[in-house]
Amino acid sequence: MVSQIQEFVAAGADGIVCGALTANGDLDLSATTQFIEAAQGLPFTFHRAFDKVNHPEQALEQLISLGCNRIYHTPASKKLPWKEYPSEKTPIPGR
């Protein structure tokens, strides 16, 4: 996936939507870090895998520390730790 992200960047993409979980349902920090680095500073949105993450508050903090800009999620999943779900593409506060 890293090479595909690099191809999109080279082709002039405006941003990247990607993400990965481990087999146990945790945020795959190694893969997600590689994806964000491959995006070369473009806005990065973590995709709907977030709906399946085991520990959403921990994953949110990890995504913030990695430089993720948004989370693409299913509003009905109510996984995000804030109370309002204005859209499927929720900006991370402060990003």
C-alpha positions, 0 to 999 in steps of 0.5 A: 500500500505504501507504493500505491500511496506514493503513486497517488502523491506523485500523480497529484492527489489532494489527500490520502484515505487509508489505515490498518488494524492488527488481527486483534483489532488494535490500530496497526501503528507500524503500517499507519505510520508508513502510510502517513509518511508515504503521504508526504505531508498531504492530509491523511484520513484514517478510514472506516477500519476505525469502526472496528477498533477495540479501544477507540479513545486510545486509537484516537490519541495514537492517530493524533500523535501520528499526524492523522487529520481526519477519521472516516467512520460510520456515525452510528458506530458511536466509537468516537469519544466526543458526543456529536457526530456531524458527518462521516468525515470527522476532523480530529480536534486541533488538526 
